[in-house]
Amino acid sequence: MIVNIKQLLQDRTFLILLFIVNLAGTIYGYIWYESQLSVTPTKFLLFVPDSPTASLFFTVFLAFYIFGRHVPYIESLAMVTLFKYGTWAVVMNVLLWLIDGTLSWQGYMLIASHGAMAIQGLLYAPFYRIKMRHLVIASIWTLHNDVIDYVFEMMPHYGSLNMYMDQIGYFTFWLSITAIGLTYFLSVRKNTSLNY
């Protein structure tokens, strides 16, 4: 069964399908952020659309991987941010449902799609060529993004959750640390041990 999953994840047809799905999701994600981006100061634009940028990293990884190439800096950014923002969106939508007592169909769609984001990033961990220097750059990007979101208040707008931004910012910081740690243990450590 494990062998079959590994073969499926490396199957060219499956990779192309995954590439198309992620590309479509990335485009939709940037469209979803359109209203927030329209009022975002130019200097923060790169750091506001968190989830679509995470899926963009993974889409770029897939484009190279289909042709047998590796881009470790992109792989590191993809793994860290896919897990972080995939998990974040699931948690935020569940909280929204608990606070409001209801959730729109878009909320359920975001739970499913972002849950899949987090999982796919982890599934490809054995195939990444991430080393410590790649993870350091991804860590700086990710933690810097937290500062932009919660110090400069560029975080995603989530209705009634806006009143809990201090707590969400604290949770997000530790989610970033968790994503960085997972990337180290599932990919960097493995690749480091292969060099000895």
FIBA-165631 format. One record per residue: residue in three letters; x, y, z of N, C-alpha, C in turn; residue number from 1. Coordinates in Angstrom, 3 decimals. Example, Ala and Ser with C-alpha at 12.3 -4.5 7.8 and 13.67 -1.06 7.14 Angstrom:
# FIBA-165631
type,n.px,n.py,n.pz,ca.px,ca.py,ca.pz,c.px,c.py,c.pz,seq
Ala,13.190,-5.690,7.800,12.300,-4.500,7.800,13.200,-3.300,7.800,1;
Ser,12.850,-2.250,7.080,13.670,-1.060,7.140,12.900,0.030,7.870,2;
***
This chain:
# FIBA-165631
type,n.px,n.py,n.pz,ca.px,ca.py,ca.pz,c.px,c.py,c.pz,seq
Met,0.828,-1.208,0.000,0.000,0.000,0.000,0.866,1.265,0.000,1;
Ile,1.911,1.271,0.871,2.812,2.409,0.945,3.537,2.594,-0.379,2;
Val,3.956,1.458,-0.971,4.640,1.508,-2.262,3.724,2.100,-3.317,3;
Asn,2.444,1.698,-3.295,1.479,2.201,-4.272,1.277,3.716,-4.137,4;
Ile,1.220,4.207,-2.912,1.062,5.643,-2.693,2.281,6.393,-3.224,5;
Lys,3.473,5.841,-2.949,4.703,6.473,-3.427,4.726,6.503,-4.952,6;
Gln,4.305,5.404,-5.560,4.256,5.355,-7.028,3.245,6.354,-7.580,7;
Leu,2.085,6.448,-6.919,1.052,7.385,-7.362,1.557,8.822,-7.292,8;
Leu,2.226,9.173,-6.191,2.717,10.534,-6.011,3.765,10.910,-7.060,9;
Gln,4.426,9.899,-7.635,5.447,10.154,-8.645,4.957,9.913,-10.071,10;
Asp,3.715,9.434,-10.190,3.156,9.159,-11.512,2.980,10.464,-12.294,11;
Arg,3.473,10.494,-13.524,3.471,11.722,-14.312,2.061,12.264,-14.549,12;
Thr,1.116,11.382,-14.858,-0.267,11.818,-15.096,-0.853,12.431,-13.831,13;
Phe,-0.609,11.787,-12.692,-1.099,12.307,-11.416,-0.466,13.662,-11.108,14;
Leu,0.838,13.795,-11.371,1.540,15.050,-11.126,0.978,16.179,-11.986,15;
Ile,0.680,15.872,-13.236,0.115,16.885,-14.132,-1.265,17.313,-13.646,16;
Leu,-2.080,16.332,-13.230,-3.409,16.642,-12.694,-3.293,17.498,-11.435,17;
Leu,-2.356,17.144,-10.564,-2.140,17.901,-9.336,-1.662,19.317,-9.659,18;
Phe,-0.820,19.440,-10.662,-0.349,20.752,-11.108,-1.526,21.620,-11.565,19;
Ile,-2.424,21.046,-12.375,-3.577,21.793,-12.894,-4.496,22.230,-11.759,20;
Val,-4.766,21.321,-10.828,-5.636,21.628,-9.686,-5.028,22.744,-8.842,21;
Asn,-3.726,22.663,-8.569,-3.070,23.680,-7.753,-2.976,25.018,-8.473,22;
Leu,-2.756,24.981,-9.779,-2.714,26.226,-10.547,-4.081,26.915,-10.514,23;
Ala,-5.147,26.124,-10.709,-6.508,26.684,-10.660,-6.809,27.232,-9.273,24;
Gly,-6.411,26.496,-8.234,-6.630,26.956,-6.859,-5.859,28.219,-6.540,25;
Thr,-4.654,28.314,-7.075,-3.830,29.508,-6.870,-4.489,30.732,-7.500,26;
Ile,-4.946,30.572,-8.735,-5.610,31.685,-9.429,-6.869,32.109,-8.673,27;
Tyr,-7.679,31.118,-8.266,-8.895,31.424,-7.503,-8.551,32.137,-6.199,28;
Gly,-7.455,31.695,-5.557,-7.050,32.295,-4.286,-6.692,33.762,-4.423,29;
Tyr,-5.966,34.095,-5.491,-5.630,35.512,-5.701,-6.884,36.340,-5.998,30;
Ile,-7.837,35.741,-6.708,-9.101,36.430,-6.976,-9.859,36.652,-5.661,31;
Trp,-9.837,35.645,-4.777,-10.515,35.728,-3.483,-9.968,36.891,-2.650,32;
Tyr,-8.675,37.180,-2.792,-8.035,38.261,-2.046,-8.184,39.618,-2.721,33;
Glu,-8.848,39.667,-3.866,-8.889,40.886,-4.666,-9.358,42.115,-3.883,34;
Ser,-10.428,41.973,-3.097,-10.955,43.131,-2.367,-9.966,43.622,-1.320,35;
Gln,-9.281,42.701,-0.642,-8.300,43.114,0.363,-7.060,43.714,-0.306,36;
Leu,-6.640,43.123,-1.425,-5.466,43.644,-2.135,-5.702,45.054,-2.671,37;
Ser,-6.957,45.347,-3.009,-7.273,46.669,-3.576,-7.065,47.799,-2.572,38;
Val,-7.066,47.471,-1.265,-6.862,48.502,-0.241,-5.553,48.293,0.530,39;
Thr,-4.705,47.398,0.019,-3.437,47.102,0.676,-2.341,48.030,0.149,40;
Pro,-1.556,48.659,1.031,-0.428,49.471,0.564,0.517,48.643,-0.305,41;
Thr,1.059,49.254,-1.328,1.883,48.547,-2.314,3.010,47.746,-1.669,42;
Lys,3.649,48.299,-0.649,4.807,47.628,-0.040,4.438,46.320,0.661,43;
Phe,3.130,46.110,0.933,2.705,44.883,1.604,2.051,43.868,0.660,44;
Leu,1.872,44.223,-0.597,1.108,43.380,-1.528,1.632,41.951,-1.616,45;
Leu,2.935,41.786,-1.606,3.535,40.465,-1.751,3.199,39.547,-0.587,46;
Phe,2.902,40.127,0.573,2.755,39.337,1.794,1.307,39.133,2.244,47;
Val,0.357,39.682,1.528,-1.038,39.573,1.963,-1.716,38.276,1.509,48;
Pro,-1.623,37.880,0.243,-2.345,36.669,-0.188,-1.590,35.396,0.207,49;
Asp,-1.700,35.022,1.480,-0.884,33.940,2.045,-1.119,32.578,1.387,50;
Ser,-2.352,32.122,1.385,-2.642,30.777,0.879,-2.364,30.619,-0.617,51;
Pro,-2.800,31.547,-1.463,-2.480,31.364,-2.885,-0.982,31.417,-3.177,52;
Thr,-0.238,32.184,-2.391,1.207,32.212,-2.585,1.816,30.881,-2.166,53;
Ala,1.284,30.286,-1.093,1.744,28.951,-0.675,1.470,27.929,-1.771,54;
Ser,0.269,27.956,-2.342,-0.035,26.992,-3.406,0.732,27.307,-4.684,55;
Leu,1.092,28.581,-4.885,1.943,28.941,-6.019,3.319,28.297,-5.870,56;
Phe,3.884,28.343,-4.663,5.172,27.684,-4.426,5.083,26.204,-4.784,57;
Phe,4.008,25.550,-4.358,3.855,24.113,-4.623,3.637,23.853,-6.116,58;
Thr,2.905,24.747,-6.775,2.676,24.615,-8.213,3.992,24.710,-8.977,59;
Val,4.855,25.627,-8.567,6.174,25.766,-9.193,7.006,24.509,-8.937,60;
Phe,6.957,24.004,-7.687,7.654,22.752,-7.380,7.194,21.639,-8.318,61;
Leu,5.877,21.502,-8.487,5.337,20.444,-9.347,5.793,20.609,-10.791,62;
Ala,5.799,21.843,-11.286,6.211,22.102,-12.665,7.635,21.593,-12.898,63;
Phe,8.522,21.836,-11.947,9.902,21.360,-12.077,9.989,19.851,-11.865,64;
Tyr,9.255,19.340,-10.876,9.335,17.925,-10.513,8.836,17.025,-11.642,65;
Ile,7.844,17.478,-12.373,7.327,16.717,-13.518,8.451,16.431,-14.517,66;
Phe,9.395,17.371,-14.629,10.506,17.217,-15.571,11.791,16.739,-14.881,67;
Gly,11.626,16.213,-13.654,12.758,15.625,-12.950,13.746,16.627,-12.382,68;
Arg,13.301,17.848,-12.156,14.173,18.890,-11.623,13.768,19.237,-10.189,69;
His,14.727,19.749,-9.440,14.458,20.166,-8.065,14.809,21.637,-7.881,70;
Val,13.993,22.315,-7.091,14.219,23.720,-6.722,14.050,23.819,-5.201,71;
Pro,15.114,23.470,-4.454,14.980,23.318,-2.993,14.473,24.544,-2.242,72;
Tyr,14.814,25.750,-2.686,14.291,26.930,-1.992,12.774,27.006,-2.136,73;
Ile,12.279,26.705,-3.327,10.825,26.687,-3.558,10.189,25.533,-2.801,74;
Glu,10.848,24.380,-2.788,10.327,23.210,-2.066,10.174,23.526,-0.578,75;
Ser,11.171,24.198,-0.020,11.115,24.554,1.396,9.991,25.551,1.671,76;
Leu,9.889,26.575,0.829,8.800,27.543,0.971,7.441,26.861,0.825,77;
Ala,7.349,25.923,-0.111,6.081,25.216,-0.332,5.692,24.397,0.888,78;
Met,6.621,23.600,1.402,6.270,22.720,2.515,5.882,23.508,3.758,79;
Val,6.693,24.504,4.108,6.405,25.296,5.312,5.073,26.026,5.181,80;
Thr,4.888,26.722,4.058,3.698,27.570,3.933,2.422,26.775,3.637,81;
Leu,2.545,25.657,2.912,1.348,24.841,2.677,0.795,24.306,3.984,82;
Phe,1.688,23.756,4.820,1.207,23.225,6.099,0.659,24.344,6.972,83;
Lys,1.406,25.455,7.032,0.996,26.557,7.905,-0.364,27.129,7.493,84;
Tyr,-0.476,27.571,6.250,-1.694,28.258,5.840,-2.844,27.294,5.569,85;
Gly,-2.513,26.058,5.191,-3.571,25.053,5.063,-4.221,24.800,6.412,86;
Thr,-3.390,24.560,7.423,-3.889,24.321,8.784,-4.589,25.560,9.337,87;
Trp,-3.980,26.733,9.103,-4.537,27.987,9.617,-5.961,28.200,9.127,88;
Ala,-6.184,28.024,7.837,-7.520,28.269,7.273,-8.545,27.277,7.803,89;
Val,-8.142,26.020,7.987,-9.062,25.035,8.565,-9.466,25.465,9.971,90;
Val,-8.473,25.821,10.791,-8.748,26.226,12.177,-9.617,27.482,12.217,91;
Met,-9.312,28.471,11.378,-10.080,29.721,11.390,-11.536,29.492,10.981,92;
Asn,-11.758,28.653,9.994,-13.136,28.396,9.566,-13.914,27.584,10.595,93;
Val,-13.245,26.669,11.284,-13.903,25.942,12.368,-14.252,26.910,13.501,94;
Leu,-13.329,27.817,13.841,-13.608,28.831,14.869,-14.767,29.732,14.462,95;
Leu,-14.788,30.114,13.191,-15.876,30.953,12.686,-17.220,30.239,12.853,96;
Trp,-17.230,28.957,12.559,-18.441,28.151,12.713,-18.857,28.073,14.189,97;
Leu,-17.871,27.894,15.096,-18.171,27.807,16.531,-18.698,29.131,17.076,98;
Ile,-18.127,30.260,16.612,-18.536,31.575,17.113,-19.876,32.012,16.530,99;
Asp,-20.018,31.849,15.206,-21.239,32.319,14.533,-22.372,31.290,14.553,100;
Gly,-22.027,30.036,14.788,-23.038,28.985,14.784,-23.429,28.538,13.387,101;
Thr,-22.767,29.082,12.385,-23.048,28.701,10.988,-21.807,28.971,10.149,102;
Leu,-21.780,28.376,8.972,-20.655,28.561,8.066,-21.181,28.492,6.638,103;
Ser,-20.736,29.415,5.805,-21.185,29.425,4.411,-20.593,28.239,3.654,104;
Trp,-21.121,27.970,2.468,-20.576,26.881,1.669,-19.126,27.161,1.296,105;
Gln,-18.782,28.464,1.165,-17.397,28.810,0.874,-16.481,28.401,2.033,106;
Gly,-17.006,28.527,3.262,-16.230,28.123,4.431,-15.917,26.643,4.416,107;
Tyr,-16.932,25.826,4.075,-16.699,24.380,3.986,-15.738,24.055,2.847,108;
Met,-15.853,24.787,1.750,-14.946,24.594,0.620,-13.515,24.952,1.023,109;
Leu,-13.365,26.041,1.799,-12.034,26.438,2.255,-11.442,25.402,3.212,110;
Ile,-12.271,24.808,4.066,-11.792,23.757,4.963,-11.254,22.581,4.151,111;
Ala,-12.021,22.143,3.153,-11.604,20.997,2.334,-10.348,21.308,1.522,112;
Ser,-10.350,22.454,0.845,-9.220,22.777,-0.035,-7.946,23.059,0.756,113;
His,-8.071,23.752,1.885,-6.881,24.075,2.668,-6.387,22.869,3.467,114;
Gly,-7.307,22.007,3.871,-6.881,20.745,4.479,-6.055,19.935,3.489,115;
Ala,-6.511,19.903,2.234,-5.772,19.203,1.175,-4.410,19.849,0.937,116;
Met,-4.347,21.184,1.015,-3.062,21.889,0.874,-2.057,21.393,1.904,117;
Ala,-2.475,21.365,3.156,-1.570,20.953,4.232,-1.097,19.515,4.037,118;
Ile,-2.020,18.649,3.642,-1.688,17.234,3.479,-0.742,17.013,2.306,119;
Gln,-1.013,17.662,1.165,-0.166,17.421,-0.004,1.261,17.907,0.224,120;
Gly,1.399,18.998,0.964,2.743,19.482,1.276,3.540,18.457,2.053,121;
Leu,2.887,17.782,2.996,3.547,16.757,3.801,3.791,15.476,3.007,122;
Leu,2.857,15.111,2.128,3.002,13.877,1.355,4.250,13.883,0.474,123;
Tyr,4.624,15.052,-0.002,5.788,15.131,-0.881,7.098,15.356,-0.123,124;
Ala,7.046,15.368,1.208,8.255,15.576,2.018,9.392,14.615,1.649,125;
Pro,9.119,13.327,1.379,10.227,12.418,1.033,10.915,12.761,-0.285,126;
Phe,10.273,13.548,-1.124,10.820,13.827,-2.452,11.541,15.172,-2.541,127;
Tyr,11.386,16.019,-1.509,12.057,17.312,-1.524,13.555,17.128,-1.308,128;
Arg,14.332,18.099,-1.766,15.792,18.103,-1.571,16.187,19.279,-0.678,129;
Ile,15.407,19.489,0.358,15.601,20.654,1.233,16.784,20.430,2.172,130;
Lys,17.645,21.434,2.261,18.741,21.431,3.230,18.544,22.621,4.172,131;
Met,19.422,22.711,5.163,19.234,23.717,6.217,19.193,25.135,5.652,132;
Arg,20.044,25.441,4.689,20.076,26.804,4.140,18.751,27.163,3.456,133;
His,18.099,26.162,2.859,16.808,26.401,2.210,15.732,26.677,3.265,134;
Leu,15.795,25.888,4.354,14.816,26.067,5.430,14.991,27.409,6.134,135;
Val,16.232,27.871,6.269,16.476,29.176,6.901,15.771,30.280,6.117,136;
Ile,15.881,30.254,4.794,15.226,31.270,3.964,13.707,31.175,4.096,137;
Ala,13.171,29.945,4.061,11.720,29.762,4.197,11.244,30.224,5.572,138;
Ser,12.063,30.011,6.591,11.707,30.429,7.954,11.662,31.950,8.058,139;
Ile,12.658,32.610,7.473,12.681,34.081,7.488,11.444,34.629,6.775,140;
Trp,11.141,34.067,5.603,9.958,34.497,4.844,8.692,34.350,5.698,141;
Thr,8.547,33.175,6.300,7.327,32.841,7.032,7.145,33.701,8.274,142;
Leu,8.201,33.865,9.063,8.097,34.665,10.282,7.973,36.157,9.957,143;
His,8.646,36.585,8.897,8.488,37.968,8.448,7.038,38.223,8.036,144;
Asn,6.435,37.252,7.391,5.037,37.367,6.980,4.118,37.511,8.195,145;
Asp,4.438,36.813,9.280,3.648,36.956,10.512,3.731,38.383,11.047,146;
Val,4.924,38.972,10.971,5.091,40.360,11.422,4.245,41.304,10.563,147;
Ile,4.299,41.112,9.257,3.507,41.953,8.346,2.014,41.808,8.673,148;
Asp,1.573,40.570,8.894,0.152,40.315,9.138,-0.327,40.888,10.473,149;
Tyr,0.441,40.653,11.547,-0.102,40.925,12.875,0.513,42.141,13.576,150;
Val,1.620,42.657,13.079,2.154,43.916,13.606,1.642,45.081,12.750,151;
Phe,1.700,44.893,11.416,1.223,45.936,10.503,-0.242,45.729,10.091,152;
Glu,-0.876,44.721,10.694,-2.318,44.453,10.544,-2.750,44.244,9.089,153;
Met,-1.985,43.409,8.378,-2.322,43.052,7.007,-2.936,41.650,6.928,154;
Met,-3.332,41.099,8.084,-3.854,39.737,8.139,-5.156,39.617,7.356,155;
Pro,-5.491,38.369,6.974,-6.761,38.153,6.260,-7.954,38.581,7.112,156;
His,-8.979,39.100,6.487,-10.200,39.508,7.192,-11.135,38.302,7.315,157;
Tyr,-11.534,38.006,8.542,-12.364,36.833,8.783,-13.576,37.159,9.645,158;
Gly,-14.310,38.185,9.249,-15.586,38.500,9.897,-15.457,38.680,11.396,159;
Ser,-16.239,37.901,12.133,-16.297,38.049,13.586,-15.002,37.632,14.282,160;
Leu,-14.080,36.994,13.567,-12.802,36.624,14.175,-11.872,37.819,14.330,161;
Asn,-12.193,38.928,13.669,-11.322,40.103,13.725,-11.091,40.603,15.150,162;
Met,-12.052,40.360,16.040,-11.900,40.825,17.422,-10.902,39.980,18.222,163;
Tyr,-10.466,38.867,17.630,-9.536,37.971,18.324,-8.150,37.980,17.678,164;
Met,-7.790,39.062,16.989,-6.562,39.081,16.219,-5.297,38.909,17.063,165;
Asp,-5.288,39.395,18.288,-4.105,39.195,19.138,-3.877,37.705,19.399,166;
Gln,-4.962,37.003,19.762,-4.861,35.571,20.025,-4.527,34.788,18.754,167;
Ile,-5.137,35.197,17.637,-4.871,34.525,16.361,-3.422,34.748,15.934,168;
Gly,-2.907,35.960,16.163,-1.511,36.238,15.846,-0.570,35.354,16.653,169;
Tyr,-0.867,35.171,17.928,-0.048,34.303,18.790,-0.104,32.861,18.291,170;
Phe,-1.302,32.381,17.992,-1.478,31.030,17.445,-0.710,30.875,16.133,171;
Thr,-0.782,31.894,15.283,-0.139,31.830,13.971,1.376,31.744,14.098,172;
Phe,1.936,32.490,15.040,3.382,32.411,15.263,3.798,30.981,15.596,173;
Trp,3.089,30.347,16.516,3.461,28.981,16.904,3.139,27.970,15.805,174;
Leu,2.151,28.272,14.992,1.886,27.417,13.826,3.055,27.513,12.841,175;
Ser,3.620,28.700,12.682,4.807,28.874,11.839,5.970,28.034,12.367,176;
Ile,6.187,28.097,13.679,7.267,27.318,14.298,7.040,25.823,14.085,177;
Thr,5.789,25.381,14.220,5.451,23.973,13.999,5.734,23.561,12.558,178;
Ala,5.344,24.409,11.599,5.575,24.108,10.180,7.069,24.028,9.873,179;
Ile,7.843,24.925,10.450,9.295,24.917,10.259,9.896,23.646,10.861,180;
Gly,9.442,23.288,12.070,9.927,22.072,12.725,9.593,20.815,11.940,181;
Leu,8.364,20.738,11.431,7.967,19.581,10.619,8.832,19.462,9.368,182;
Thr,9.099,20.590,8.737,9.930,20.581,7.531,11.331,20.086,7.862,183;
Tyr,11.843,20.502,9.002,13.169,20.021,9.412,13.149,18.506,9.629,184;
Phe,12.194,18.021,10.413,12.193,16.609,10.781,11.815,15.683,9.622,185;
Leu,10.935,16.135,8.744,10.481,15.269,7.655,11.325,15.363,6.392,186;
Ser,12.091,16.435,6.258,12.849,16.606,5.016,14.316,16.956,5.241,187;
Val,14.593,18.025,5.964,15.977,18.478,6.120,16.832,17.415,6.802,188;
Arg,16.348,16.865,7.897,17.124,15.862,8.650,17.439,14.652,7.793,189;
Lys,16.458,14.220,6.997,16.648,13.079,6.095,17.712,13.398,5.061,190;
Asn,17.627,14.557,4.463,18.584,14.932,3.420,19.978,15.165,3.981,191;
Thr,20.063,15.642,5.218,21.363,15.837,5.865,22.023,14.499,6.140,192;
Ser,21.231,13.524,6.618,21.781,12.200,6.949,22.258,11.467,5.699,193;
Leu,21.672,11.767,4.542,22.085,11.126,3.303,23.465,11.569,2.861,194;
Asn,23.942,12.689,3.396,25.259,13.210,3.015,26.403,12.582,3.814,195;
Tyr,26.040,11.725,4.801,27.079,11.116,5.627,27.204,9.639,5.315,196;
***
